[in-house]
């Protein structure tokens, strides 16, 4: 075969692969259109051709093949003491397999109120109506049953006990007679998601096992009891299924912090509980127009519960959204307890040597260990930096000698201690090993870290989190993995003469109510340079920010970005401005135009041309600093106006000056912004 023929074949195969992997919702033909078909073709013919094309086009997919003999699925042995037959192993499906099944075959473009009907139609195509066995599993027992029919509209199977009778339970009360009575009470109908299909080598029941797995996973991990009340003008798959499915696999693949997982599950259980109360109150309200006091009380209680449910649902959606998940963050680490002073009252210097030589010991004694001749200091030696930090009490100091240290653990610093590298940052490297949420967590009142290079791998959270107290970072290099430094509410960071790069999120995240001072730093090659989180909420305080003489460059997004909600009044102003069409060129654009004009007037003077370029660049950097300071200050003033308006609505016409003086302290001077993908400064509205 000639090389040109091979290239053509590869090109055709590549295009076919793109077509096969093209999402159905973007193909221009929805499931509804496929079901309806052209007017000259009957609905039955369309469904038959649709089913045949599905099987032929996807014979290689997770749906198996009816053309190839034998099963394509694995088998697994059920746990327990009873010798149940093996079952199909179907809970190992990859993200794209489930994604494609829900999008292309099961849900497509259905609305929330149509979910059950779409699932039933899907099951009618792929599920064997009878002739297969399954293990019926509940929280208290497991029993082998045979399926003799399927009620597709109810998503239930009609079953009968298999012979011989096999049952395993937590106690011995589930006898054959007991199980027969239970089935009679249920009219022999069992939910499909409670059935695990018994393994069969023929391959005839592969589709049945996979279909039940998709239904089971959907109702366990995707569906919420309140989804049916979602507005029907939205695509259910896009709005709910996809973000929840991505979150599920992000958790499985350790891409979500453990604390955020706990928060999400707590919010989910809390929302389910409140929603049940809301349903109970709503059902207790009669449909007639009675105006009794009890009815009015129930109405008020129902409205409160409804608002609470909506608030919890919004929090869940923020975590489910991969873009907003880390923008709004979460609070934890209130449990880190400081040790305080050592019982003896002494302060210790902890020394971590990679290798100790006589010369190094002499230099340490001269430079660090004997600062005052009359002072007696206790010195302890450790093999690794983490052990030294864990041994610290209030006021201790850790000196780390030159070397490359690999650490598998988290530096949790709750006392006022000092970590110092003895040498240049590139000579004293601490590298994170193993997967984990964090690298450095700081809650001490006054922590100082200097002359270190921190390298992060396989992380979920940022390289350094300041949760409480003040942390000073000086002359350090931070090679990040996810986000960089996070300054939480009520925490303070002073970062000076340091270099931070490589963050897949923001280099520095500044939370409401925090204090962040950045002096003479480099922040580069991150997703965003500096991210200032929303502080317009009434529960948040205004952060205090100082950025002086920093070099913020080569970031994928903005150099500095502010996250804030869109206020309705601003939307009206924006639409009015668009209507009038009044746009004014920026000052930087005018200066650039003037500079270009000057260059055209004096083409022969290279010195003047370079001087004009420098002036234009300096003017642009000055404008960038001023813009950031002005926007942050204006947002702070907007918060004061909102707060004042709320106070007036509550009847407080004269607000306390201290209460209203929450203006953001902003000092943005001398910073340079270069080669950032989206520009120097931007606002992320939500």
Buried (B, 14 or more C-beta within 10 A) or exposed (E): EEEEEEEEEEEEEEEEEEEEEEEBBEEEEBBEEBEEBEEEEEEEEBBEEBEEEBBEEBBEBBBBBEEEEEBBBEBBEBEEEBEBBEBBBBEEBEBEBBBBBBBBBBBBBBBBBBBBEBBBBBBBBBBBBEEBBBBBBEEEBBBBBBBBEBEBEEBBBBBEBBEEEBBBBEEEEBEEEEBBEBBEEEEBBBBBBBBBBBBBEEBBBBBBBBBBBBBBBBBEEBBBEBBBEBEEEEBBBEBBBBBBBBBBBBBEEBBBBBBBBEBBEEBBEBBBEBBEBBBEBBEEBEEEEEEEEEBEEBEEBBEEBBEBBEEBBEBBBBBBBEEBBBBBBBEBBEEBEBBEBBEEEEBBBBBBBBEEEEEBBEBBEEEBBEEEEEEEBEEBEBEBBBBBBBBBBBBBBBBBBBBEBEBEBBBBBBBBBBBBBBBEBEBBBBBBEEEBBBBBBBBBBBBBBBBBBBBBEEBBBBBBBBBBBBBBBBBBBBBBBBBBBBBBBBBBBBBBBBBBBBBBBBBBBBBBBBBBBBBBBBBBBBBBBBBBBBBBEEEBBBBBBBBBEBBBBBBBBBBBBBBBEEBEEEEEEEEEEEEEEEEEEEBBEEBBEBBEEBBEEEEEEEEEBEEBEEBBBEBBBBBBBEBBBEBBBEBBEBBBEBBBEEBEEEEEEEBEEEEEEBEBEBEBEEBBBBEBEEEBBBBBEE
